Amino acid sequence: MADHVVYVLECADGSLYTGYTTDLERRVAEHDAGEGAKYTRGRTPVELRHRETFDSKSAAMSREYEIKQLSRTAKERLVGLE
């Protein structure tokens, strides 16, 4: 069962935020309410731009790290903003 999710949000200032969760709907709502990560608190509203599901936490965390290492251009390509 794929219940580990890596996601990319676009913040109100146009920046991109990558995170991991097991409950995507709840986590996006937390970010949008200013209760998510410190990075997104002052950058609401946020919009979900990309998600990938995984069967294990370790696979999801590895992918989250990979996405965070991408350049801005590569992230835009990944989420379809280009």
FIPA-846528 format. One record per atom (N, C-alpha, C, O, CB): x, y, z; residue in three letters; residue number from 1; atom name. Coordinates in nm, 4 decimals, decimal comma, m for minus. Glycine has a CB too. Layout:
LOSE       xx       yy       zz type seq atom
LOSE        X        Y        Z  ALA NUM   CA
...
//
This chain:
LOSE       xx       yy       zz type seq atom
LOSE   0,0843  m0,1183   0,0000  MET   1    N
LOSE   0,0000   0,0000   0,0000  MET   1   CA
LOSE   0,0883   0,1239   0,0000  MET   1    C
LOSE   0,1738   0,1395   0,0872  MET   1    O
LOSE  m0,0956   0,0002   0,1217  MET   1   CB
LOSE   0,0683   0,2111  m0,0963  ALA   2    N
LOSE   0,1505   0,3317  m0,1104  ALA   2   CA
LOSE   0,0918   0,4424  m0,0235  ALA   2    C
LOSE   0,0025   0,5156  m0,0662  ALA   2    O
LOSE   0,1588   0,3771  m0,2597  ALA   2   CB
LOSE   0,1428   0,4535   0,0983  ASP   3    N
LOSE   0,0891   0,5564   0,1866  ASP   3   CA
LOSE   0,1940   0,6570   0,2311  ASP   3    C
LOSE   0,1709   0,7335   0,3247  ASP   3    O
LOSE   0,0271   0,4925   0,3071  ASP   3   CB
LOSE   0,3071   0,6575   0,1659  HIS   4    N
LOSE   0,4118   0,7560   0,1939  HIS   4   CA
LOSE   0,4194   0,8485   0,0725  HIS   4    C
LOSE   0,4374   0,8030  m0,0405  HIS   4    O
LOSE   0,5518   0,6866   0,2234  HIS   4   CB
LOSE   0,4056   0,9781   0,0973  VAL   5    N
LOSE   0,3929   1,0737  m0,0121  VAL   5   CA
LOSE   0,4999   1,1820  m0,0023  VAL   5    C
LOSE   0,5247   1,2386   0,1041  VAL   5    O
LOSE   0,2532   1,1371  m0,0119  VAL   5   CB
LOSE   0,5623   1,2089  m0,1165  VAL   6    N
LOSE   0,6507   1,3243  m0,1308  VAL   6   CA
LOSE   0,5736   1,4238  m0,2153  VAL   6    C
LOSE   0,5146   1,3868  m0,3169  VAL   6    O
LOSE   0,7912   1,2861  m0,1964  VAL   6   CB
LOSE   0,5735   1,5497  m0,1742  TYR   7    N
LOSE   0,4933   1,6497  m0,2432  TYR   7   CA
LOSE   0,5729   1,7778  m0,2633  TYR   7    C
LOSE   0,6700   1,8052  m0,1928  TYR   7    O
LOSE   0,3648   1,6788  m0,1652  TYR   7   CB
LOSE   0,5285   1,8554  m0,3621  VAL   8    N
LOSE   0,5879   1,9860  m0,3880  VAL   8   CA
LOSE   0,4746   2,0876  m0,3886  VAL   8    C
LOSE   0,3747   2,0711  m0,4586  VAL   8    O
LOSE   0,6680   1,9879  m0,5237  VAL   8   CB
LOSE   0,4918   2,1926  m0,3096  LEU   9    N
LOSE   0,3951   2,3008  m0,3029  LEU   9   CA
LOSE   0,4530   2,4243  m0,3698  LEU   9    C
LOSE   0,5737   2,4479  m0,3659  LEU   9    O
LOSE   0,3560   2,3309  m0,1568  LEU   9   CB
LOSE   0,3655   2,5025  m0,4310  GLU  10    N
LOSE   0,4057   2,6353  m0,4764  GLU  10   CA
LOSE   0,3499   2,7337  m0,3750  GLU  10    C
LOSE   0,2296   2,7356  m0,3488  GLU  10    O
LOSE   0,3543   2,6665  m0,6233  GLU  10   CB
LOSE   0,4367   2,8143  m0,3187  CYS  11    N
LOSE   0,3962   2,9123  m0,2189  CYS  11   CA
LOSE   0,3494   3,0408  m0,2869  CYS  11    C
LOSE   0,3714   3,0604  m0,4064  CYS  11    O
LOSE   0,5122   2,9418  m0,1218  CYS  11   CB
LOSE   0,2850   3,1274  m0,2099  ALA  12    N
LOSE   0,2303   3,2522  m0,2632  ALA  12   CA
LOSE   0,3384   3,3405  m0,3250  ALA  12    C
LOSE   0,3102   3,4177  m0,4167  ALA  12    O
LOSE   0,1584   3,3286  m0,1532  ALA  12   CB
LOSE   0,4614   3,3298  m0,2758  ASP  13    N
LOSE   0,5703   3,4114  m0,3307  ASP  13   CA
LOSE   0,6362   3,3470  m0,4527  ASP  13    C
LOSE   0,7353   3,3987  m0,5043  ASP  13    O
LOSE   0,6752   3,4362  m0,2238  ASP  13   CB
LOSE   0,5811   3,2336  m0,4992  GLY  14    N
LOSE   0,6341   3,1661  m0,6166  GLY  14   CA
LOSE   0,7420   3,0639  m0,5863  GLY  14    C
LOSE   0,7868   2,9929  m0,6763  GLY  14    O
LOSE   0,6877   3,2663  m0,7106  GLY  14   CB
LOSE   0,7844   3,0554  m0,4615  SER  15    N
LOSE   0,8865   2,9563  m0,4260  SER  15   CA
LOSE   0,8242   2,8173  m0,4175  SER  15    C
LOSE   0,7025   2,8027  m0,4061  SER  15    O
LOSE   0,9542   2,9930  m0,2917  SER  15   CB
LOSE   0,9097   2,7158  m0,4234  LEU  16    N
LOSE   0,8647   2,5771  m0,4181  LEU  16   CA
LOSE   0,9130   2,5129  m0,2886  LEU  16    C
LOSE   1,0270   2,5333  m0,2470  LEU  16    O
LOSE   0,9156   2,4975  m0,5409  LEU  16   CB
LOSE   0,8260   2,4356  m0,2257  TYR  17    N
LOSE   0,8575   2,3667  m0,1010  TYR  17   CA
LOSE   0,8326   2,2175  m0,1214  TYR  17    C
LOSE   0,7277   2,1778  m0,1721  TYR  17    O
LOSE   0,7724   2,4225   0,0182  TYR  17   CB
LOSE   0,9288   2,1359  m0,0819  THR  18    N
LOSE   0,9169   1,9906  m0,0936  THR  18   CA
LOSE   0,9075   1,9294   0,0450  THR  18    C
LOSE   0,9823   1,9671   0,1351  THR  18    O
LOSE   1,0367   1,9310  m0,1715  THR  18   CB
LOSE   0,8154   1,8347   0,0625  GLY  19    N
LOSE   0,7994   1,7701   0,1922  GLY  19   CA
LOSE   0,7556   1,6257   0,1798  GLY  19    C
LOSE   0,7338   1,5742   0,0701  GLY  19    O
LOSE   0,7001   1,8457   0,2756  GLY  19   CB
LOSE   0,7433   1,5611   0,2959  TYR  20    N
LOSE   0,7032   1,4210   0,3073  TYR  20   CA
LOSE   0,5886   1,4110   0,4061  TYR  20    C
LOSE   0,5856   1,4839   0,5052  TYR  20    O
LOSE   0,8224   1,3312   0,3517  TYR  20   CB
LOSE   0,4945   1,3218   0,3802  THR  21    N
LOSE   0,3840   1,2991   0,4727  THR  21   CA
LOSE   0,3214   1,1620   0,4479  THR  21    C
LOSE   0,3482   1,0970   0,3468  THR  21    O
LOSE   0,2779   1,4101   0,4586  THR  21   CB
LOSE   0,2382   1,1202   0,5415  THR  22    N
LOSE   0,1565   1,0002   0,5212  THR  22   CA
LOSE   0,0098   1,0374   0,5028  THR  22    C
LOSE  m0,0736   0,9506   0,4767  THR  22    O
LOSE   0,1721   0,9034   0,6400  THR  22   CB
LOSE  m0,0223   1,1671   0,5163  ASP  23    N
LOSE  m0,1598   1,2158   0,4989  ASP  23   CA
LOSE  m0,1532   1,3488   0,4232  ASP  23    C
LOSE  m0,1462   1,4559   0,4835  ASP  23    O
LOSE  m0,2334   1,2329   0,6384  ASP  23   CB
LOSE  m0,1556   1,3398   0,2918  LEU  24    N
LOSE  m0,1330   1,4575   0,2074  LEU  24   CA
LOSE  m0,2379   1,5658   0,2282  LEU  24    C
LOSE  m0,2036   1,6833   0,2414  LEU  24    O
LOSE  m0,1309   1,4169   0,0618  LEU  24   CB
LOSE  m0,3630   1,5286   0,2313  GLU  25    N
LOSE  m0,4702   1,6275   0,2467  GLU  25   CA
LOSE  m0,4540   1,7071   0,3767  GLU  25    C
LOSE  m0,4639   1,8298   0,3762  GLU  25    O
LOSE  m0,6076   1,5581   0,2443  GLU  25   CB
LOSE  m0,4294   1,6375   0,4867  ARG  26    N
LOSE  m0,4100   1,7045   0,6153  ARG  26   CA
LOSE  m0,2877   1,7955   0,6119  ARG  26    C
LOSE  m0,2920   1,9085   0,6607  ARG  26    O
LOSE  m0,3957   1,6013   0,7277  ARG  26   CB
LOSE  m0,1792   1,7456   0,5542  ARG  27    N
LOSE  m0,0534   1,8215   0,5550  ARG  27   CA
LOSE  m0,0632   1,9483   0,4713  ARG  27    C
LOSE  m0,0130   2,0531   0,5120  ARG  27    O
LOSE   0,0608   1,7347   0,5035  ARG  27   CB
LOSE  m0,1266   1,9402   0,3558  VAL  28    N
LOSE  m0,1434   2,0603   0,2731  VAL  28   CA
LOSE  m0,2320   2,1609   0,3472  VAL  28    C
LOSE  m0,2051   2,2810   0,3438  VAL  28    O
LOSE  m0,2053   2,0241   0,1340  VAL  28   CB
LOSE  m0,3361   2,1133   0,4133  ALA  29    N
LOSE  m0,4230   2,2021   0,4914  ALA  29   CA
LOSE  m0,3449   2,2698   0,6033  ALA  29    C
LOSE  m0,3663   2,3878   0,6312  ALA  29    O
LOSE  m0,5417   2,1239   0,5499  ALA  29   CB
LOSE  m0,2544   2,1959   0,6677  GLU  30    N
LOSE  m0,1707   2,2557   0,7720  GLU  30   CA
LOSE  m0,0824   2,3656   0,7148  GLU  30    C
LOSE  m0,0726   2,4742   0,7719  GLU  30    O
LOSE  m0,0841   2,1487   0,8393  GLU  30   CB
LOSE  m0,0186   2,3376   0,6026  HIS  31    N
LOSE   0,0645   2,4404   0,5384  HIS  31   CA
LOSE  m0,0197   2,5626   0,5047  HIS  31    C
LOSE   0,0211   2,6757   0,5310  HIS  31    O
LOSE   0,1318   2,3850   0,4106  HIS  31   CB
LOSE  m0,1363   2,5402   0,4469  ASP  32    N
LOSE  m0,2220   2,6503   0,4035  ASP  32   CA
LOSE  m0,2709   2,7341   0,5210  ASP  32    C
LOSE  m0,2931   2,8544   0,5071  ASP  32    O
LOSE  m0,3408   2,5965   0,3259  ASP  32   CB
LOSE  m0,2876   2,6708   0,6360  ALA  33    N
LOSE  m0,3342   2,7414   0,7559  ALA  33   CA
LOSE  m0,2192   2,8094   0,8307  ALA  33    C
LOSE  m0,2411   2,8726   0,9341  ALA  33    O
LOSE  m0,4061   2,6441   0,8493  ALA  33   CB
LOSE  m0,0986   2,7969   0,7794  GLY  34    N
LOSE   0,0161   2,8576   0,8461  GLY  34   CA
LOSE   0,0673   2,7746   0,9618  GLY  34    C
LOSE   0,1421   2,8250   1,0455  GLY  34    O
LOSE  m0,0195   2,9944   0,8949  GLY  34   CB
LOSE   0,0281   2,6472   0,9681  GLU  35    N
LOSE   0,0674   2,5597   1,0780  GLU  35   CA
LOSE   0,1640   2,4506   1,0329  GLU  35    C
LOSE   0,1978   2,3614   1,1106  GLU  35    O
LOSE  m0,0554   2,4968   1,1405  GLU  35   CB
LOSE   0,2080   2,4575   0,9088  GLY  36    N
LOSE   0,2997   2,3569   0,8561  GLY  36   CA
LOSE   0,4431   2,3924   0,8893  GLY  36    C
LOSE   0,4718   2,4427   0,9980  GLY  36    O
LOSE   0,2827   2,3423   0,7052  GLY  36   CB
LOSE   0,5316   2,3670   0,7977  ALA  37    N
LOSE   0,6736   2,3950   0,8172  ALA  37   CA
LOSE   0,6969   2,5454   0,8341  ALA  37    C
LOSE   0,6219   2,6280   0,7823  ALA  37    O
LOSE   0,7560   2,3410   0,6984  ALA  37   CB
LOSE   0,8014   2,5775   0,9069  LYS  38    N
LOSE   0,8354   2,7176   0,9295  LYS  38   CA
LOSE   0,8503   2,7924   0,7964  LYS  38    C
LOSE   0,8113   2,9086   0,7852  LYS  38    O
LOSE   0,9651   2,7284   1,0117  LYS  38   CB
LOSE   0,9064   2,7254   0,6968  TYR  39    N
LOSE   0,9293   2,7887   0,5662  TYR  39   CA
LOSE   0,7993   2,8372   0,5036  TYR  39    C
LOSE   0,7959   2,9458   0,4456  TYR  39    O
LOSE   0,9986   2,6911   0,4715  TYR  39   CB
LOSE   0,6928   2,7592   0,5141  THR  40    N
LOSE   0,5678   2,7954   0,4457  THR  40   CA
LOSE   0,4787   2,8883   0,5278  THR  40    C
LOSE   0,3823   2,9430   0,4742  THR  40    O
LOSE   0,4906   2,6706   0,4113  THR  40   CB
LOSE   0,5076   2,9070   0,6538  ARG  41    N
LOSE   0,4184   2,9856   0,7407  ARG  41   CA
LOSE   0,3921   3,1261   0,6898  ARG  41    C
LOSE   0,2785   3,1730   0,6964  ARG  41    O
LOSE   0,4764   2,9940   0,8786  ARG  41   CB
LOSE   0,4923   3,1935   0,6400  GLY  42    N
LOSE   0,4736   3,3300   0,5909  GLY  42   CA
LOSE   0,4524   3,3367   0,4419  GLY  42    C
LOSE   0,4570   3,4449   0,3834  GLY  42    O
LOSE   0,5910   3,4140   0,6274  GLY  42   CB
LOSE   0,4292   3,2231   0,3793  ARG  43    N
LOSE   0,4184   3,2179   0,2339  ARG  43   CA
LOSE   0,2860   3,1570   0,1876  ARG  43    C
LOSE   0,2800   3,0966   0,0805  ARG  43    O
LOSE   0,5339   3,1386   0,1766  ARG  43   CB
LOSE   0,1823   3,1721   0,2654  THR  44    N
LOSE   0,0515   3,1172   0,2290  THR  44   CA
LOSE  m0,0223   3,2162   0,1399  THR  44    C
LOSE   0,0080   3,3354   0,1443  THR  44    O
LOSE  m0,0324   3,0848   0,3556  THR  44   CB
LOSE  m0,1172   3,1716   0,0601  PRO  45    N
LOSE  m0,1616   3,0333   0,0467  PRO  45   CA
LOSE  m0,0639   2,9497  m0,0367  PRO  45    C
LOSE   0,0159   3,0024  m0,1143  PRO  45    O
LOSE  m0,3003   3,0292  m0,0162  PRO  45   CB
LOSE  m0,0728   2,8197  m0,0183  VAL  46    N
LOSE   0,0105   2,7274  m0,0944  VAL  46   CA
LOSE  m0,0778   2,6459  m0,1882  VAL  46    C
LOSE  m0,1974   2,6291  m0,1643  VAL  46    O
LOSE   0,0913   2,6343   0,0002  VAL  46   CB
LOSE  m0,0170   2,5960  m0,2948  GLU  47    N
LOSE  m0,0903   2,5134  m0,3898  GLU  47   CA
LOSE  m0,0096   2,3871  m0,4186  GLU  47    C
LOSE   0,1095   2,3937  m0,4492  GLU  47    O
LOSE  m0,1195   2,5917  m0,5211  GLU  47   CB
LOSE  m0,0752   2,2737  m0,4085  LEU  48    N
LOSE  m0,0098   2,1465  m0,4378  LEU  48   CA
LOSE   0,0191   2,1387  m0,5867  LEU  48    C
LOSE  m0,0716   2,1516  m0,6689  LEU  48    O
LOSE  m0,0973   2,0268  m0,3923  LEU  48   CB
LOSE   0,1460   2,1173  m0,6218  ARG  49    N
LOSE   0,1864   2,1117  m0,7627  ARG  49   CA
LOSE   0,2297   1,9730  m0,8083  ARG  49    C
LOSE   0,2241   1,9421  m0,9273  ARG  49    O
LOSE   0,2982   2,2084  m0,7870  ARG  49   CB
LOSE   0,2733   1,8886  m0,7136  HIS  50    N
LOSE   0,3262   1,7587  m0,7533  HIS  50   CA
LOSE   0,3196   1,6639  m0,6349  HIS  50    C
LOSE   0,3357   1,7054  m0,5201  HIS  50    O
LOSE   0,4714   1,7711  m0,8057  HIS  50   CB
LOSE   0,2955   1,5342  m0,6638  ARG  51    N
LOSE   0,2975   1,4315  m0,5593  ARG  51   CA
LOSE   0,3485   1,3022  m0,6174  ARG  51    C
LOSE   0,3242   1,2718  m0,7341  ARG  51    O
LOSE   0,1576   1,4114  m0,4976  ARG  51   CB
LOSE   0,4191   1,2258  m0,5363  GLU  52    N
LOSE   0,4665   1,0927  m0,5722  GLU  52   CA
LOSE   0,4416   1,0032  m0,4519  GLU  52    C
LOSE   0,4696   1,0429  m0,3388  GLU  52    O
LOSE   0,6189   1,0934  m0,6137  GLU  52   CB
LOSE   0,3899   0,8840  m0,4743  THR  53    N
LOSE   0,3621   0,7909  m0,3646  THR  53   CA
LOSE   0,4622   0,6758  m0,3642  THR  53    C
LOSE   0,5134   0,6348  m0,4683  THR  53    O
LOSE   0,2189   0,7364  m0,3755  THR  53   CB
LOSE   0,4885   0,6247  m0,2435  PHE  54    N
LOSE   0,5865   0,5188  m0,2241  PHE  54   CA
LOSE   0,5333   0,4176  m0,1240  PHE  54    C
LOSE   0,4480   0,4489  m0,0410  PHE  54    O
LOSE   0,7212   0,5766  m0,1765  PHE  54   CB
LOSE   0,5853   0,2954  m0,1333  ASP  55    N
LOSE   0,5454   0,1887  m0,0421  ASP  55   CA
LOSE   0,6215   0,1922   0,0893  ASP  55    C
LOSE   0,5779   0,1325   0,1877  ASP  55    O
LOSE   0,5651   0,0552  m0,1078  ASP  55   CB
LOSE   0,7346   0,2615   0,0921  SER  56    N
LOSE   0,8129   0,2665   0,2157  SER  56   CA
LOSE   0,8553   0,4095   0,2478  SER  56    C
LOSE   0,8715   0,4935   0,1593  SER  56    O
LOSE   0,9364   0,1761   0,2047  SER  56   CB
LOSE   0,8723   0,4335   0,3755  LYS  57    N
LOSE   0,9173   0,5650   0,4196  LYS  57   CA
LOSE   1,0572   0,5937   0,3670  LYS  57    C
LOSE   1,0859   0,7061   0,3259  LYS  57    O
LOSE   0,9148   0,5746   0,5728  LYS  57   CB
LOSE   1,1435   0,4947   0,3679  SER  58    N
LOSE   1,2811   0,5165   0,3239  SER  58   CA
LOSE   1,2874   0,5559   0,1768  SER  58    C
LOSE   1,3661   0,6430   0,1398  SER  58    O
LOSE   1,3645   0,3912   0,3477  SER  58   CB
LOSE   1,2062   0,4936   0,0930  ALA  59    N
LOSE   1,2029   0,5299  m0,0488  ALA  59   CA
LOSE   1,1521   0,6726  m0,0665  ALA  59    C
LOSE   1,2049   0,7483  m0,1479  ALA  59    O
LOSE   1,1143   0,4317  m0,1278  ALA  59   CB
LOSE   1,0502   0,7085   0,0095  ALA  60    N
LOSE   0,9951   0,8437   0,0004  ALA  60   CA
LOSE   1,0963   0,9475   0,0482  ALA  60    C
LOSE   1,1125   1,0522  m0,0145  ALA  60    O
LOSE   0,8659   0,8544   0,0825  ALA  60   CB
LOSE   1,1637   0,9185   0,1584  MET  61    N
LOSE   1,2617   1,0140   0,2109  MET  61   CA
LOSE   1,3794   1,0303   0,1147  MET  61    C
LOSE   1,4335   1,1400   0,1009  MET  61    O
LOSE   1,3122   0,9685   0,3491  MET  61   CB
LOSE   1,4187   0,9232   0,0492  SER  62    N
LOSE   1,5263   0,9315  m0,0504  SER  62   CA
LOSE   1,4841   1,0211  m0,1666  SER  62    C
LOSE   1,5616   1,1040  m0,2142  SER  62    O
LOSE   1,5638   0,7906  m0,1022  SER  62   CB
LOSE   1,3602   1,0028  m0,2111  ARG  63    N
LOSE   1,3112   1,0852  m0,3223  ARG  63   CA
LOSE   1,2965   1,2306  m0,2804  ARG  63    C
LOSE   1,3263   1,3204  m0,3592  ARG  63    O
LOSE   1,1769   1,0320  m0,3737  ARG  63   CB
LOSE   1,2515   1,2555  m0,1586  GLU  64    N
LOSE   1,2408   1,3929  m0,1091  GLU  64   CA
LOSE   1,3779   1,4595  m0,1154  GLU  64    C
LOSE   1,3899   1,5734  m0,1605  GLU  64    O
LOSE   1,1848   1,3958   0,0364  GLU  64   CB
LOSE   1,4799   1,3893  m0,0708  TYR  65    N
LOSE   1,6157   1,4431  m0,0745  TYR  65   CA
LOSE   1,6583   1,4722  m0,2183  TYR  65    C
LOSE   1,7164   1,5772  m0,2458  TYR  65    O
LOSE   1,7142   1,3450  m0,0086  TYR  65   CB
LOSE   1,6298   1,3800  m0,3097  GLU  66    N
LOSE   1,6646   1,4007  m0,4510  GLU  66   CA
LOSE   1,5995   1,5266  m0,5058  GLU  66    C
LOSE   1,6650   1,6066  m0,5726  GLU  66    O
LOSE   1,6225   1,2797  m0,5350  GLU  66   CB
LOSE   1,4721   1,5444  m0,4781  ILE  67    N
LOSE   1,4003   1,6613  m0,5289  ILE  67   CA
LOSE   1,4590   1,7887  m0,4693  ILE  67    C
LOSE   1,4756   1,8881  m0,5401  ILE  67    O
LOSE   1,2496   1,6514  m0,4967  ILE  67   CB
LOSE   1,4901   1,7869  m0,3418  LYS  68    N
LOSE   1,5461   1,9060  m0,2772  LYS  68   CA
LOSE   1,6821   1,9445  m0,3351  LYS  68    C
LOSE   1,7224   2,0606  m0,3268  LYS  68    O
LOSE   1,5590   1,8827  m0,1273  LYS  68   CB
LOSE   1,7530   1,8481  m0,3936  GLN  69    N
LOSE   1,8837   1,8767  m0,4525  GLN  69   CA
LOSE   1,8737   1,9317  m0,5948  GLN  69    C
LOSE   1,9735   1,9788  m0,6494  GLN  69    O
LOSE   1,9682   1,7513  m0,4526  GLN  69   CB
LOSE   1,7554   1,9267  m0,6556  LEU  70    N
LOSE   1,7382   1,9748  m0,7916  LEU  70   CA
LOSE   1,7502   2,1263  m0,7989  LEU  70    C
LOSE   1,7241   2,1967  m0,7013  LEU  70    O
LOSE   1,6039   1,9304  m0,8464  LEU  70   CB
LOSE   1,7895   2,1748  m0,9141  SER  71    N
LOSE   1,7915   2,3195  m0,9372  SER  71   CA
LOSE   1,6478   2,3702  m0,9487  SER  71    C
LOSE   1,5549   2,2916  m0,9672  SER  71    O
LOSE   1,8732   2,3549  m1,0658  SER  71   CB
LOSE   1,6306   2,4996  m0,9378  ARG  72    N
LOSE   1,4976   2,5592  m0,9509  ARG  72   CA
LOSE   1,4355   2,5219  m1,0865  ARG  72    C
LOSE   1,3176   2,4873  m1,0937  ARG  72    O
LOSE   1,5056   2,7136  m0,9354  ARG  72   CB
LOSE   1,5147   2,5291  m1,1922  THR  73    N
LOSE   1,4660   2,4958  m1,3269  THR  73   CA
LOSE   1,4198   2,3509  m1,3342  THR  73    C
LOSE   1,3143   2,3221  m1,3907  THR  73    O
LOSE   1,5756   2,5212  m1,4316  THR  73   CB
LOSE   1,4978   2,2601  m1,2777  ALA  74    N
LOSE   1,4604   2,1184  m1,2797  ALA  74   CA
LOSE   1,3334   2,0951  m1,1982  ALA  74    C
LOSE   1,2492   2,0144  m1,2377  ALA  74    O
LOSE   1,5752   2,0312  m1,2251  ALA  74   CB
LOSE   1,3183   2,1642  m1,0855  LYS  75    N
LOSE   1,1961   2,1500  m1,0049  LYS  75   CA
LOSE   1,0758   2,2027  m1,0831  LYS  75    C
LOSE   0,9688   2,1418  m1,0809  LYS  75    O
LOSE   1,2100   2,2258  m0,8694  LYS  75   CB
LOSE   1,0928   2,3144  m1,1514  GLU  76    N
LOSE   0,9831   2,3688  m1,2319  GLU  76   CA
LOSE   0,9422   2,2701  m1,3406  GLU  76    C
LOSE   0,8234   2,2533  m1,3682  GLU  76    O
LOSE   1,0238   2,5033  m1,2948  GLU  76   CB
LOSE   1,0401   2,2054  m1,4020  ARG  77    N
LOSE   1,0130   2,1055  m1,5040  ARG  77   CA
LOSE   0,9371   1,9874  m1,4425  ARG  77    C
LOSE   0,8422   1,9366  m1,5023  ARG  77    O
LOSE   1,1445   2,0578  m1,5697  ARG  77   CB
LOSE   0,9784   1,9444  m1,3245  LEU  78    N
LOSE   0,9147   1,8325  m1,2561  LEU  78   CA
LOSE   0,7670   1,8609  m1,2275  LEU  78    C
LOSE   0,6819   1,7743  m1,2476  LEU  78    O
LOSE   0,9884   1,8018  m1,1258  LEU  78   CB
LOSE   0,7373   1,9806  m1,1813  VAL  79    N
LOSE   0,6003   2,0121  m1,1399  VAL  79   CA
LOSE   0,5171   2,0736  m1,2515  VAL  79    C
LOSE   0,3995   2,1036  m1,2313  VAL  79    O
LOSE   0,6028   2,1058  m1,0222  VAL  79   CB
LOSE   0,5763   2,0928  m1,3686  GLY  80    N
LOSE   0,5011   2,1434  m1,4821  GLY  80   CA
LOSE   0,4808   2,2931  m1,4845  GLY  80    C
LOSE   0,3839   2,3408  m1,5435  GLY  80    O
LOSE   0,3711   2,0788  m1,4857  GLY  80   CB
LOSE   0,5696   2,3688  m1,4220  LEU  81    N
LOSE   0,5573   2,5147  m1,4232  LEU  81   CA
LOSE   0,6324   2,5775  m1,5399  LEU  81    C
LOSE   0,6179   2,6968  m1,5666  LEU  81    O
LOSE   0,6086   2,5726  m1,2924  LEU  81   CB
LOSE   0,7102   2,4994  m1,6074  GLU  82    N
LOSE   0,7940   2,5513  m1,7166  GLU  82   CA
LOSE   0,7147   2,5682  m1,8437  GLU  82    C
LOSE   0,7694   2,6108  m1,9454  GLU  82    O
LOSE   0,9123   2,4591  m1,7421  GLU  82   CB
//
